[in-house]
Amino acid sequence: MTPGLVDSEVKLKINGEVAINERTQTFGGSSQVFEGNWQGEQVTARITRVHNMMSQYHLIDVFIGGELVETLTV
């Protein structure tokens, strides 16, 4: 998944349940926000593409009910 470059699927699971299932916006930029629900709570994932001299990866900040619960590196 590469936000902003191609049309990709973003699927975020929490405890095996799909909380977010959306597609990226083509040419939507290097940082995009996706929303969904999990057990009645609002779930938001902010995905940012990071490109350094030697590497490229994604940072995914996951919020449940407006509170940052995890930052993932993919």
C-alpha positions as CSV (number, residue, x, y, z in Angstrom):
1,M,0.0,0.0,0.0
2,T,1.4,3.4,-1.0
3,P,-0.9,6.3,-0.2
4,G,-1.1,9.0,-2.8
5,L,0.7,7.1,-5.6
6,V,-1.6,4.3,-6.7
7,D,-5.1,3.2,-5.9
8,S,-4.5,0.8,-3.0
9,E,-6.6,-0.9,-0.4
10,V,-6.2,0.0,3.3
11,K,-7.5,-2.6,5.7
12,L,-6.9,-2.3,9.4
13,K,-7.9,-5.1,11.7
14,I,-8.2,-4.9,15.5
15,N,-8.3,-8.3,17.3
16,G,-9.1,-9.9,14.0
17,E,-12.1,-7.6,13.2
18,V,-11.9,-5.3,10.3
19,A,-12.1,-1.7,11.6
20,I,-11.1,0.2,8.4
21,N,-11.6,-1.0,4.9
22,E,-11.0,1.9,2.4
23,R,-9.1,2.8,-0.7
24,T,-6.4,5.4,-1.0
25,Q,-7.0,8.6,-3.0
26,T,-5.0,8.5,-6.2
27,F,-2.6,11.5,-6.0
28,G,-3.9,12.3,-2.5
29,G,-0.5,13.1,-1.2
30,S,2.0,11.3,1.0
31,S,-0.3,11.5,4.1
32,Q,-3.9,10.3,4.1
33,V,-6.5,9.7,6.8
34,F,-8.9,6.7,6.9
35,E,-11.9,6.2,9.2
36,G,-14.0,3.3,10.4
37,N,-15.7,1.8,13.5
38,W,-14.7,-1.0,15.9
39,Q,-17.1,-2.1,18.7
40,G,-19.0,1.2,18.5
41,E,-15.8,3.3,18.7
42,Q,-14.6,5.7,16.0
43,V,-11.3,4.4,14.6
44,T,-8.9,6.7,12.6
45,A,-5.7,5.8,10.9
46,R,-3.3,8.4,9.6
47,I,-0.9,6.9,7.2
48,T,2.2,8.8,6.2
49,R,4.8,7.7,3.6
50,V,8.4,8.5,4.8
51,H,11.2,8.5,2.3
52,N,14.8,8.9,3.6
53,M,18.0,8.6,1.7
54,M,18.3,4.9,2.2
55,S,14.8,3.7,3.0
56,Q,11.1,4.1,2.4
57,Y,8.4,3.1,4.9
58,H,4.9,4.0,6.2
59,L,4.0,5.4,9.6
60,I,0.5,4.5,10.7
61,D,-0.9,6.4,13.7
62,V,-4.0,4.5,15.0
63,F,-6.6,6.4,17.1
64,I,-9.6,4.9,18.9
65,G,-12.1,7.3,20.2
66,G,-9.8,10.2,19.4
67,E,-6.9,8.7,21.5
68,L,-3.7,7.6,20.0
69,V,-3.3,3.9,20.8
70,E,-0.5,2.8,18.5
71,T,2.0,3.9,15.9
72,L,3.0,1.2,13.4
73,T,5.9,1.1,11.0
74,V,5.3,-0.8,7.8
